[in-house]
């Protein structure tokens, strides 16, 4: 369990890590974050995550009060303080304390905090036997409202989709975009497999450019599978040979049922299992050392 949190330049005990009720991250979800994993004493894809954090901030015109190198050093610092070898890291930057109004220019100092702790997103049985999904009515945000490349603190539509999934008796939901194409799940990217071809929706479908997504695509190509990004319809999901999800917290999760339809033979498929093994081998040997 975490003992310390990085708060605005210093480590504090987690019980003392507090954010003002006037912070616009609390009031309006005005801020950005990342989800990063540590494996075997290494922070996985740290440079890529920090680049994405800064890109998200740039899009919403939020100035992060640390350089990229300073931010990476702060992440290593909080991991060391909490004795993290295998865990989950959540860096967050909010607009900061401001007035009771939307205007971001009333916030003079962005708030920065970093949590490093343990995590298990889904039950172990899903990784062994696969998980069921449902398609929900809540749509992925329209790209004209908020670009999918921004990993913002405002996750309300994802939360509503998650509630729909739970009401349907499953843990995760497939979200379509406003054009009725598959986008992603509430917190994970989605892949389907036909033959030896691995498909995933493109960024223009309303997809967050996931770090784990990119890693698995690279590993699939190294495994001599064909990888293609293209628009996918809901009906095509039902006809796929295999399906899986990817995410920093989730890693790679097999999917065996969608909206009551069995995927493949109802068990994690051979390509999915191969990619899971390749992913675990890869992450345990790569990353920025914590020590």
C-alpha positions, 0 to 999 in steps of 0.5 A, spaced: 500 500 500 502 507 498 505 511 504 507 517 500 504 521 495 507 527 491 504 533 492 506 540 488 513 538 489 514 534 495 512 527 498 507 527 503 504 522 507 497 519 503 493 521 509 495 529 508 495 529 500 489 533 499 486 537 494 482 544 495 475 544 494 476 550 489 480 546 485 478 546 478 480 539 477 475 537 482 469 542 480 469 541 473 474 535 471 479 540 468 485 537 468 489 531 465 492 524 467 496 518 466 496 511 468 503 507 468 505 501 470 511 498 473 514 491 472 520 488 476 523 495 478 522 498 472 517 504 470 514 501 463 514 506 457 515 512 462 517 517 456 511 515 452 506 516 458 510 523 459 509 525 452 502 523 452 501 527 458 504 533 456 500 533 449 494 532 453 495 538 457 497 542 451 491 541 447 487 543 453 492 549 454 494 547 461 501 549 463 505 543 467 509 547 472 515 541 471 519 539 465 518 532 462 525 530 466 523 533 472 516 530 472 519 523 470 524 524 476 518 525 481 515 519 478 521 515 480 522 519 487 514 517 489 516 509 486 522 509 491 518 512 497 513 507 496 517 501 495 514 500 488 517 494 484 510 492 481 505 497 481 500 502 478 502 510 477 497 515 477 500 522 475 495 528 475 495 535 473 489 539 474 488 547 472 489 548 480 485 553 485 480 558 482 473 561 483 467 558 482 466 559 475 468 556 469 474 561 467 480 557 467 484 564 467 482 564 475 487 558 476 494 561 477 497 555 479 496 548 476 496 542 482 500 536 480 500 530 484 502 523 483 500 516 486 504 510 486 500 504 489 498 496 487 492 495 482 488 489 479 483 492 475 479 485 473 479 478 477 484 473 475 479 469 472 478 473 466 485 473 464 485 465 465 478 464 462 476 470 458 471 476 460 464 477 457 462 484 454 456 488 453 455 494 448 452 500 451 447 506 449 452 511 452 456 513 446 464 515 446 465 523 446 464 526 440 471 528 437 468 535 436 467 536 443 473 533 446 479 530 442 480 522 444 487 524 444 486 528 451 486 523 457 482 528 461 479 528 468 472 528 466 470 521 465 463 521 466 461 518 460 465 512 461 463 512 468 455 512 465 457 506 460 461 502 466 454 503 470 450 500 464 455 494 464 454 493 471 447 493 471 447 488 465 451 483 469 458 484 466 465 488 468 466 492 462 462 495 456 463 497 449 462 504 447 460 506 440 462 512 437 456 517 434 457 514 427 455 507 430 462 504 429 466 501 435 470 506 439 473 502 445 471 500 452 470 504 458 478 504 460 481 499 455 482 499 447 479 493 443 482 488 438 479 483 434 482 477 430 480 474 424 485 468 421 492 471 423 490 479 422 489 483 428 484 489 427 483 495 432 479 501 431 483 507 428 484 514 432 479 517 428 474 512 431 474 516 437 480 512 440 485 514 446 492 512 443 493 507 448 501 506 450 499 498 451 495 498 445 501 501 441 506 496 444 501 490 443 501 492 435 508 492 435 509 485 438 503 482 434 507 485 428 514 481 431 510 475 431 508 475 424 501 477 425 498 482 420 496 488 424 490 493 421 487 499 423 480 500 421 473 502 422 469 496 426 461 495 426 458 491 432 456 486 428 463 484 426 465 483 433 460 477 433 463 474 428 471 475 430 475 469 431 478 472 437 477 478 441 481 482 447 482 488 450 488 492 452 490 498 457 495 500 462 492 497 468 488 491 465 494 489 460 491 484 455 485 481 457 481 476 453 474 477 451 469 470 450 462 473 449 459 480 447 452 481 447 450 474 449 454 471 442 460 467 444 466 469 441 470 463 437 470 457 441 468 461 447 475 460 450 481 465 450 484 464 443 491 462 441 493 468 438 491 472 444 494 467 449 501 468 444 500 476 445 499 475 452 505 471 453 509 476 449 507 482 452 509 479 459 516 477 457 517 484 454 514 488 460 519 485 465 525 486 461 523 494 459 522 500 462 526 506 466 529 503 472 526 505 479 532 504 483 
